[in-house]
Amino acid sequence: MNGTLDGLTAHERQLFRDVEAHRLDNDDIIRQFSKIIAPIGILLNCIFLCVVTRVKSMRTIINVYLSNLAVADAAYLILGMSTSWAIDYTHIASGALLALLIAYSTMQIASYCFVTVIAVERFSAVRQPLTQRAQASKSRAAKVSVGVWVVAVVTSVLGGLASDDNFVFTQVYVVILLLTYLAAFTITISSYIYIVIKLCHSDRERQAGQTRRVYPVVRMLVINTAVFFVLSLTDIALQIINLVMTFSFHKGPEAFIDIYWTSTDVVVCAGILRLVNSSINTLVYSVTSSQYRAAFLEAFPPLAKLLRQCRRCRRPQQTEQIELRVIPPAKAAQESPALAN
């Protein structure tokens, strides 16, 4: 922004300084929030990876993609937490800052791509189950995952090159990134809508005793999709604002400053929601999937043993309460004939 102050009036320069101060305050809010939420999210993602690694039944094709998603989320949180501490206590050189921005963008784009790949895999499994079952394999999932990481890295490097003063290249990159986000959202929501409709249609064709089996699947899909979309909408809004801001730079400083001020407010919201979105996936799996809860107890036997002991401790207490209520009337019935004699 300092390079844009040349040729401006004193009032316009003061407006730019105010916006920069506002941006720095918002960046500090994100850093402080990252110090709180990032350790929790890293722990939760590591727990999910441990469950998938230690429990054989969890080593499925979908969990290959979910594990890569957990790696991307954990790496994003680690970068956020380490950057927050580094900015507070040290000075980050411009080259290191550019590398961090590229790494941030890589993890974020990879998360979007893996969510989209999971939606496409589920869509194919519902639409063409026999074909998908014949083609699906863990090696194929690994190759797709590698391809996703390559796409994320290349796109992020192009974004790093767009950080220069080449406004044409910046506009092209922002348009490409916005189209990528919109494509991910469109493909994901379309796939899940088809899945829900297909499952509901097949649910009506089942017998009465088999219908309830479909409802947990539909509920899990709806909850996962809703959480992802709600927490990611600010990213699309931010890219739209960035696109408008790049095109409004030539319309004069006043218009640019207004949009830039709005952008700083959206950035703080998007930054906080990204941290939450990267941390909450494991909790969503726990709430919506009984299979994951059982696998979690299998992966951590001490916790399962502690849970069994707690259940055993509750049962004698309940038995004692029942006996206290039942035994006195029985004794009274037995003693009543003796009293009568």
TORKOL-4160 file (C-alpha; in steps of 0.2 Angstrom, whole numbers, padded with zeros to 4 digits, m for minus):
341
<pt num="1" X="0000" Y="0000" Z="0000"/>
<pt num="2" X="0014" Y="0012" Z="0003"/>
<pt num="3" X="0018" Y="0012" Z="m0016"/>
<pt num="4" X="0000" Y="0019" Z="m0019"/>
<pt num="5" X="0003" Y="0034" Z="m0009"/>
<pt num="6" X="0012" Y="0044" Z="m0022"/>
<pt num="7" X="0002" Y="0057" Z="m0031"/>
<pt num="8" X="m0012" Y="0058" Z="m0017"/>
<pt num="9" X="m0018" Y="0072" Z="m0007"/>
<pt num="10" X="m0015" Y="0074" Z="0011"/>
<pt num="11" X="m0033" Y="0068" Z="0015"/>
<pt num="12" X="m0032" Y="0053" Z="0004"/>
<pt num="13" X="m0015" Y="0048" Z="0012"/>
<pt num="14" X="m0023" Y="0049" Z="0029"/>
<pt num="15" X="m0037" Y="0038" Z="0023"/>
<pt num="16" X="m0025" Y="0025" Z="0018"/>
<pt num="17" X="m0016" Y="0026" Z="0034"/>
<pt num="18" X="m0032" Y="0023" Z="0043"/>
<pt num="19" X="m0036" Y="0008" Z="0033"/>
<pt num="20" X="m0019" Y="0001" Z="0036"/>
<pt num="21" X="m0021" Y="0003" Z="0055"/>
<pt num="22" X="m0038" Y="m0005" Z="0054"/>
<pt num="23" X="m0030" Y="m0020" Z="0044"/>
<pt num="24" X="m0017" Y="m0022" Z="0057"/>
<pt num="25" X="m0029" Y="m0022" Z="0071"/>
<pt num="26" X="m0039" Y="m0035" Z="0062"/>
<pt num="27" X="m0023" Y="m0046" Z="0059"/>
<pt num="28" X="m0020" Y="m0045" Z="0078"/>
<pt num="29" X="m0037" Y="m0052" Z="0081"/>
<pt num="30" X="m0034" Y="m0066" Z="0070"/>
<pt num="31" X="m0017" Y="m0070" Z="0077"/>
<pt num="32" X="m0024" Y="m0070" Z="0095"/>
<pt num="33" X="m0039" Y="m0081" Z="0090"/>
<pt num="34" X="m0026" Y="m0093" Z="0081"/>
<pt num="35" X="m0016" Y="m0095" Z="0097"/>
<pt num="36" X="m0032" Y="m0102" Z="0105"/>
<pt num="37" X="m0041" Y="m0112" Z="0092"/>
<pt num="38" X="m0026" Y="m0119" Z="0083"/>
<pt num="39" X="m0019" Y="m0131" Z="0096"/>
<pt num="40" X="m0037" Y="m0138" Z="0099"/>
<pt num="41" X="m0039" Y="m0141" Z="0080"/>
<pt num="42" X="m0021" Y="m0149" Z="0078"/>
<pt num="43" X="m0025" Y="m0161" Z="0092"/>
<pt num="44" X="m0042" Y="m0166" Z="0084"/>
<pt num="45" X="m0035" Y="m0168" Z="0067"/>
<pt num="46" X="m0021" Y="m0179" Z="0074"/>
<pt num="47" X="m0034" Y="m0189" Z="0084"/>
<pt num="48" X="m0043" Y="m0193" Z="0067"/>
<pt num="49" X="m0027" Y="m0198" Z="0059"/>
<pt num="50" X="m0022" Y="m0210" Z="0073"/>
<pt num="51" X="m0040" Y="m0218" Z="0072"/>
<pt num="52" X="m0038" Y="m0221" Z="0053"/>
<pt num="53" X="m0020" Y="m0227" Z="0055"/>
<pt num="54" X="m0024" Y="m0239" Z="0070"/>
<pt num="55" X="m0041" Y="m0246" Z="0066"/>
<pt num="56" X="m0041" Y="m0257" Z="0051"/>
<pt num="57" X="m0060" Y="m0255" Z="0047"/>
<pt num="58" X="m0057" Y="m0236" Z="0045"/>
<pt num="59" X="m0044" Y="m0238" Z="0031"/>
<pt num="60" X="m0057" Y="m0235" Z="0017"/>
<pt num="61" X="m0056" Y="m0225" Z="0001"/>
<pt num="62" X="m0066" Y="m0211" Z="0008"/>
<pt num="63" X="m0055" Y="m0210" Z="0023"/>
<pt num="64" X="m0040" Y="m0209" Z="0012"/>
<pt num="65" X="m0047" Y="m0192" Z="0006"/>
<pt num="66" X="m0052" Y="m0187" Z="0023"/>
<pt num="67" X="m0035" Y="m0191" Z="0030"/>
<pt num="68" X="m0027" Y="m0179" Z="0017"/>
<pt num="69" X="m0040" Y="m0166" Z="0022"/>
<pt num="70" X="m0035" Y="m0168" Z="0040"/>
<pt num="71" X="m0017" Y="m0166" Z="0035"/>
<pt num="72" X="m0021" Y="m0150" Z="0025"/>
<pt num="73" X="m0031" Y="m0143" Z="0040"/>
<pt num="74" X="m0018" Y="m0148" Z="0053"/>
<pt num="75" X="m0004" Y="m0140" Z="0042"/>
<pt num="76" X="m0015" Y="m0124" Z="0040"/>
<pt num="77" X="m0017" Y="m0123" Z="0059"/>
<pt num="78" X="0001" Y="m0126" Z="0062"/>
<pt num="79" X="0006" Y="m0112" Z="0050"/>
<pt num="80" X="m0007" Y="m0100" Z="0058"/>
<pt num="81" X="m0001" Y="m0104" Z="0076"/>
<pt num="82" X="0018" Y="m0103" Z="0071"/>
<pt num="83" X="0015" Y="m0087" Z="0061"/>
<pt num="84" X="0006" Y="m0079" Z="0075"/>
<pt num="85" X="0020" Y="m0082" Z="0088"/>
<pt num="86" X="0033" Y="m0077" Z="0075"/>
<pt num="87" X="0025" Y="m0060" Z="0071"/>
<pt num="88" X="0024" Y="m0056" Z="0090"/>
<pt num="89" X="0041" Y="m0061" Z="0095"/>
<pt num="90" X="0052" Y="m0060" Z="0079"/>
<pt num="91" X="0053" Y="m0052" Z="0062"/>
<pt num="92" X="0048" Y="m0061" Z="0046"/>
<pt num="93" X="0058" Y="m0057" Z="0031"/>
<pt num="94" X="0048" Y="m0053" Z="0015"/>
<pt num="95" X="0054" Y="m0069" Z="0007"/>
<pt num="96" X="0048" Y="m0080" Z="0022"/>
<pt num="97" X="0032" Y="m0071" Z="0022"/>
<pt num="98" X="0029" Y="m0075" Z="0004"/>
<pt num="99" X="0033" Y="m0093" Z="0007"/>
<pt num="100" X="0020" Y="m0093" Z="0021"/>
<pt num="101" X="0007" Y="m0085" Z="0010"/>
<pt num="102" X="0010" Y="m0099" Z="m0003"/>
<pt num="103" X="0009" Y="m0112" Z="0010"/>
<pt num="104" X="m0007" Y="m0105" Z="0017"/>
<pt num="105" X="m0015" Y="m0105" Z="0000"/>
<pt num="106" X="m0009" Y="m0122" Z="m0004"/>
<pt num="107" X="m0018" Y="m0129" Z="0012"/>
<pt num="108" X="m0034" Y="m0120" Z="0008"/>
<pt num="109" X="m0035" Y="m0125" Z="m0010"/>
<pt num="110" X="m0031" Y="m0143" Z="m0006"/>
<pt num="111" X="m0045" Y="m0143" Z="0007"/>
<pt num="112" X="m0058" Y="m0137" Z="m0006"/>
<pt num="113" X="m0052" Y="m0149" Z="m0018"/>
<pt num="114" X="m0053" Y="m0164" Z="m0006"/>
<pt num="115" X="m0070" Y="m0159" Z="m0001"/>
<pt num="116" X="m0075" Y="m0159" Z="m0019"/>
<pt num="117" X="m0067" Y="m0176" Z="m0023"/>
<pt num="118" X="m0076" Y="m0184" Z="m0009"/>
<pt num="119" X="m0092" Y="m0177" Z="m0015"/>
<pt num="120" X="m0089" Y="m0184" Z="m0033"/>
<pt num="121" X="m0084" Y="m0201" Z="m0026"/>
<pt num="122" X="m0100" Y="m0202" Z="m0016"/>
<pt num="123" X="m0110" Y="m0196" Z="m0031"/>
<pt num="124" X="m0102" Y="m0209" Z="m0042"/>
<pt num="125" X="m0105" Y="m0223" Z="m0029"/>
<pt num="126" X="m0123" Y="m0218" Z="m0028"/>
<pt num="127" X="m0126" Y="m0216" Z="m0047"/>
<pt num="128" X="m0116" Y="m0230" Z="m0054"/>
<pt num="129" X="m0112" Y="m0242" Z="m0039"/>
<pt num="130" X="m0106" Y="m0256" Z="m0049"/>
<pt num="131" X="m0094" Y="m0246" Z="m0060"/>
<pt num="132" X="m0088" Y="m0236" Z="m0045"/>
<pt num="133" X="m0085" Y="m0252" Z="m0035"/>
<pt num="134" X="m0075" Y="m0260" Z="m0050"/>
<pt num="135" X="m0064" Y="m0244" Z="m0052"/>
<pt num="136" X="m0062" Y="m0238" Z="m0034"/>
<pt num="137" X="m0046" Y="m0243" Z="m0025"/>
<pt num="138" X="m0034" Y="m0236" Z="m0012"/>
<pt num="139" X="m0020" Y="m0234" Z="m0025"/>
<pt num="140" X="m0032" Y="m0224" Z="m0036"/>
<pt num="141" X="m0037" Y="m0213" Z="m0021"/>
<pt num="142" X="m0018" Y="m0211" Z="m0018"/>
<pt num="143" X="m0015" Y="m0205" Z="m0036"/>
<pt num="144" X="m0030" Y="m0193" Z="m0035"/>
<pt num="145" X="m0023" Y="m0186" Z="m0019"/>
<pt num="146" X="m0006" Y="m0183" Z="m0026"/>
<pt num="147" X="m0014" Y="m0174" Z="m0041"/>
<pt num="148" X="m0024" Y="m0163" Z="m0029"/>
<pt num="149" X="m0008" Y="m0158" Z="m0020"/>
<pt num="150" X="0001" Y="m0154" Z="m0036"/>
<pt num="151" X="m0014" Y="m0143" Z="m0042"/>
<pt num="152" X="m0014" Y="m0134" Z="m0025"/>
<pt num="153" X="0004" Y="m0131" Z="m0025"/>
<pt num="154" X="0005" Y="m0124" Z="m0043"/>
<pt num="155" X="m0010" Y="m0113" Z="m0040"/>
<pt num="156" X="m0003" Y="m0106" Z="m0024"/>
<pt num="157" X="0014" Y="m0102" Z="m0033"/>
<pt num="158" X="0005" Y="m0093" Z="m0046"/>
<pt num="159" X="m0004" Y="m0083" Z="m0032"/>
<pt num="160" X="0013" Y="m0079" Z="m0025"/>
<pt num="161" X="0019" Y="m0072" Z="m0042"/>
<pt num="162" X="0003" Y="m0062" Z="m0042"/>
<pt num="163" X="0008" Y="m0053" Z="m0026"/>
<pt num="164" X="0019" Y="m0041" Z="m0037"/>
<pt num="165" X="0013" Y="m0025" Z="m0045"/>
<pt num="166" X="0007" Y="m0033" Z="m0061"/>
<pt num="167" X="m0011" Y="m0029" Z="m0059"/>
<pt num="168" X="m0016" Y="m0038" Z="m0075"/>
<pt num="169" X="m0009" Y="m0054" Z="m0068"/>
<pt num="170" X="m0017" Y="m0051" Z="m0051"/>
<pt num="171" X="m0034" Y="m0049" Z="m0059"/>
<pt num="172" X="m0032" Y="m0065" Z="m0069"/>
<pt num="173" X="m0027" Y="m0075" Z="m0054"/>
<pt num="174" X="m0041" Y="m0068" Z="m0043"/>
<pt num="175" X="m0053" Y="m0073" Z="m0057"/>
<pt num="176" X="m0046" Y="m0091" Z="m0058"/>
<pt num="177" X="m0046" Y="m0093" Z="m0039"/>
<pt num="178" X="m0064" Y="m0086" Z="m0039"/>
<pt num="179" X="m0070" Y="m0098" Z="m0052"/>
<pt num="180" X="m0061" Y="m0113" Z="m0043"/>
<pt num="181" X="m0070" Y="m0109" Z="m0027"/>
<pt num="182" X="m0087" Y="m0107" Z="m0036"/>
<pt num="183" X="m0084" Y="m0123" Z="m0046"/>
<pt num="184" X="m0080" Y="m0133" Z="m0030"/>
<pt num="185" X="m0096" Y="m0126" Z="m0022"/>
<pt num="186" X="m0107" Y="m0130" Z="m0037"/>
<pt num="187" X="m0100" Y="m0148" Z="m0039"/>
<pt num="188" X="m0101" Y="m0152" Z="m0021"/>
<pt num="189" X="m0119" Y="m0145" Z="m0018"/>
<pt num="190" X="m0125" Y="m0153" Z="m0034"/>
<pt num="191" X="m0118" Y="m0170" Z="m0030"/>
<pt num="192" X="m0125" Y="m0170" Z="m0012"/>
<pt num="193" X="m0142" Y="m0164" Z="m0018"/>
<pt num="194" X="m0142" Y="m0179" Z="m0030"/>
<pt num="195" X="m0136" Y="m0191" Z="m0017"/>
<pt num="196" X="m0150" Y="m0185" Z="m0005"/>
<pt num="197" X="m0164" Y="m0186" Z="m0018"/>
<pt num="198" X="m0158" Y="m0203" Z="m0024"/>
<pt num="199" X="m0157" Y="m0210" Z="m0006"/>
<pt num="200" X="m0174" Y="m0203" Z="m0002"/>
<pt num="201" X="m0181" Y="m0211" Z="m0018"/>
<pt num="202" X="m0173" Y="m0228" Z="m0014"/>
<pt num="203" X="m0179" Y="m0226" Z="0004"/>
<pt num="204" X="m0197" Y="m0226" Z="m0002"/>
<pt num="205" X="m0195" Y="m0242" Z="m0012"/>
<pt num="206" X="m0188" Y="m0251" Z="0003"/>
<pt num="207" X="m0198" Y="m0262" Z="0015"/>
<pt num="208" X="m0204" Y="m0254" Z="0031"/>
<pt num="209" X="m0191" Y="m0262" Z="0042"/>
<pt num="210" X="m0176" Y="m0256" Z="0031"/>
<pt num="211" X="m0181" Y="m0238" Z="0029"/>
<pt num="212" X="m0172" Y="m0231" Z="0045"/>
<pt num="213" X="m0155" Y="m0237" Z="0039"/>
<pt num="214" X="m0155" Y="m0223" Z="0026"/>
<pt num="215" X="m0159" Y="m0209" Z="0037"/>
<pt num="216" X="m0142" Y="m0208" Z="0047"/>
<pt num="217" X="m0132" Y="m0207" Z="0030"/>
<pt num="218" X="m0143" Y="m0193" Z="0024"/>
<pt num="219" X="m0141" Y="m0184" Z="0040"/>
<pt num="220" X="m0122" Y="m0185" Z="0040"/>
<pt num="221" X="m0122" Y="m0179" Z="0022"/>
<pt num="222" X="m0133" Y="m0164" Z="0026"/>
<pt num="223" X="m0123" Y="m0159" Z="0042"/>
<pt num="224" X="m0106" Y="m0161" Z="0034"/>
<pt num="225" X="m0111" Y="m0151" Z="0019"/>
<pt num="226" X="m0120" Y="m0137" Z="0029"/>
<pt num="227" X="m0105" Y="m0135" Z="0041"/>
<pt num="228" X="m0093" Y="m0134" Z="0026"/>
<pt num="229" X="m0103" Y="m0121" Z="0017"/>
<pt num="230" X="m0108" Y="m0110" Z="0031"/>
<pt num="231" X="m0090" Y="m0109" Z="0037"/>
<pt num="232" X="m0083" Y="m0106" Z="0019"/>
<pt num="233" X="m0095" Y="m0093" Z="0012"/>
<pt num="234" X="m0084" Y="m0079" Z="0018"/>
<pt num="235" X="m0070" Y="m0085" Z="0007"/>
<pt num="236" X="m0080" Y="m0083" Z="m0009"/>
<pt num="237" X="m0086" Y="m0066" Z="m0003"/>
<pt num="238" X="m0068" Y="m0061" Z="0000"/>
<pt num="239" X="m0063" Y="m0066" Z="m0017"/>
<pt num="240" X="m0077" Y="m0057" Z="m0025"/>
<pt num="241" X="m0072" Y="m0041" Z="m0015"/>
<pt num="242" X="m0054" Y="m0043" Z="m0021"/>
<pt num="243" X="m0060" Y="m0045" Z="m0039"/>
<pt num="244" X="m0070" Y="m0029" Z="m0037"/>
<pt num="245" X="m0055" Y="m0020" Z="m0028"/>
<pt num="246" X="m0043" Y="m0024" Z="m0042"/>
<pt num="247" X="m0054" Y="m0017" Z="m0055"/>
<pt num="248" X="m0059" Y="m0002" Z="m0045"/>
<pt num="249" X="m0041" Y="0004" Z="m0042"/>
<pt num="250" X="m0041" Y="0014" Z="m0058"/>
<pt num="251" X="m0058" Y="0023" Z="m0053"/>
<pt num="252" X="m0049" Y="0034" Z="m0040"/>
<pt num="253" X="m0043" Y="0033" Z="m0022"/>
<pt num="254" X="m0060" Y="0036" Z="m0014"/>
<pt num="255" X="m0068" Y="0021" Z="m0022"/>
<pt num="256" X="m0053" Y="0010" Z="m0018"/>
<pt num="257" X="m0052" Y="0015" Z="0000"/>
<pt num="258" X="m0070" Y="0011" Z="0003"/>
<pt num="259" X="m0069" Y="m0007" Z="m0004"/>
<pt num="260" X="m0052" Y="m0010" Z="0004"/>
<pt num="261" X="m0060" Y="m0005" Z="0021"/>
<pt num="262" X="m0074" Y="m0018" Z="0018"/>
<pt num="263" X="m0061" Y="m0031" Z="0013"/>
<pt num="264" X="m0051" Y="m0029" Z="0029"/>
<pt num="265" X="m0067" Y="m0033" Z="0039"/>
<pt num="266" X="m0071" Y="m0048" Z="0028"/>
<pt num="267" X="m0053" Y="m0054" Z="0030"/>
<pt num="268" X="m0055" Y="m0055" Z="0049"/>
<pt num="269" X="m0071" Y="m0065" Z="0048"/>
<pt num="270" X="m0064" Y="m0077" Z="0034"/>
<pt num="271" X="m0048" Y="m0079" Z="0044"/>
<pt num="272" X="m0058" Y="m0084" Z="0060"/>
<pt num="273" X="m0070" Y="m0096" Z="0051"/>
<pt num="274" X="m0056" Y="m0104" Z="0042"/>
<pt num="275" X="m0048" Y="m0109" Z="0058"/>
<pt num="276" X="m0064" Y="m0115" Z="0065"/>
<pt num="277" X="m0067" Y="m0125" Z="0049"/>
<pt num="278" X="m0050" Y="m0133" Z="0050"/>
<pt num="279" X="m0053" Y="m0138" Z="0068"/>
<pt num="280" X="m0071" Y="m0144" Z="0068"/>
<pt num="281" X="m0071" Y="m0159" Z="0055"/>
<pt num="282" X="m0067" Y="m0172" Z="0068"/>
<pt num="283" X="m0081" Y="m0166" Z="0080"/>
<pt num="284" X="m0093" Y="m0167" Z="0065"/>
<pt num="285" X="m0088" Y="m0185" Z="0062"/>
<pt num="286" X="m0090" Y="m0189" Z="0080"/>
<pt num="287" X="m0107" Y="m0182" Z="0081"/>
<pt num="288" X="m0114" Y="m0189" Z="0065"/>
<pt num="289" X="m0105" Y="m0206" Z="0063"/>
<pt num="290" X="m0107" Y="m0220" Z="0076"/>
<pt num="291" X="m0094" Y="m0230" Z="0066"/>
<pt num="292" X="m0081" Y="m0216" Z="0070"/>
<pt num="293" X="m0085" Y="m0216" Z="0089"/>
<pt num="294" X="m0083" Y="m0235" Z="0090"/>
<pt num="295" X="m0067" Y="m0234" Z="0080"/>
<pt num="296" X="m0061" Y="m0220" Z="0092"/>
<pt num="297" X="m0063" Y="m0231" Z="0107"/>
<pt num="298" X="m0055" Y="m0246" Z="0098"/>
<pt num="299" X="m0040" Y="m0235" Z="0094"/>
<pt num="300" X="m0038" Y="m0229" Z="0112"/>
<pt num="301" X="m0041" Y="m0244" Z="0123"/>
<pt num="302" X="m0038" Y="m0235" Z="0139"/>
<pt num="303" X="m0052" Y="m0223" Z="0136"/>
<pt num="304" X="m0063" Y="m0238" Z="0131"/>
<pt num="305" X="m0058" Y="m0247" Z="0147"/>
<pt num="306" X="m0062" Y="m0231" Z="0157"/>
<pt num="307" X="m0079" Y="m0229" Z="0149"/>
<pt num="308" X="m0083" Y="m0247" Z="0153"/>
<pt num="309" X="m0078" Y="m0245" Z="0171"/>
<pt num="310" X="m0089" Y="m0229" Z="0172"/>
<pt num="311" X="m0104" Y="m0239" Z="0166"/>
<pt num="312" X="m0101" Y="m0253" Z="0178"/>
<pt num="313" X="m0100" Y="m0240" Z="0192"/>
<pt num="314" X="m0117" Y="m0234" Z="0188"/>
<pt num="315" X="m0126" Y="m0251" Z="0187"/>
<pt num="316" X="m0123" Y="m0256" Z="0206"/>
<pt num="317" X="m0130" Y="m0239" Z="0211"/>
<pt num="318" X="m0146" Y="m0241" Z="0201"/>
<pt num="319" X="m0148" Y="m0259" Z="0208"/>
<pt num="320" X="m0146" Y="m0253" Z="0226"/>
<pt num="321" X="m0160" Y="m0240" Z="0222"/>
<pt num="322" X="m0171" Y="m0253" Z="0216"/>
<pt num="323" X="m0168" Y="m0265" Z="0230"/>
<pt num="324" X="m0171" Y="m0251" Z="0243"/>
<pt num="325" X="m0188" Y="m0248" Z="0235"/>
<pt num="326" X="m0193" Y="m0267" Z="0233"/>
<pt num="327" X="m0186" Y="m0276" Z="0248"/>
<pt num="328" X="m0195" Y="m0266" Z="0262"/>
<pt num="329" X="m0213" Y="m0271" Z="0255"/>
<pt num="330" X="m0207" Y="m0289" Z="0253"/>
<pt num="331" X="m0201" Y="m0290" Z="0271"/>
<pt num="332" X="m0218" Y="m0282" Z="0277"/>
<pt num="333" X="m0228" Y="m0295" Z="0267"/>
<pt num="334" X="m0217" Y="m0309" Z="0275"/>
<pt num="335" X="m0218" Y="m0302" Z="0293"/>
<pt num="336" X="m0237" Y="m0298" Z="0292"/>
<pt num="337" X="m0242" Y="m0317" Z="0295"/>
<pt num="338" X="m0231" Y="m0318" Z="0310"/>
<pt num="339" X="m0238" Y="m0302" Z="0318"/>
<pt num="340" X="m0255" Y="m0309" Z="0315"/>
<pt num="341" X="m0251" Y="m0325" Z="0324"/>
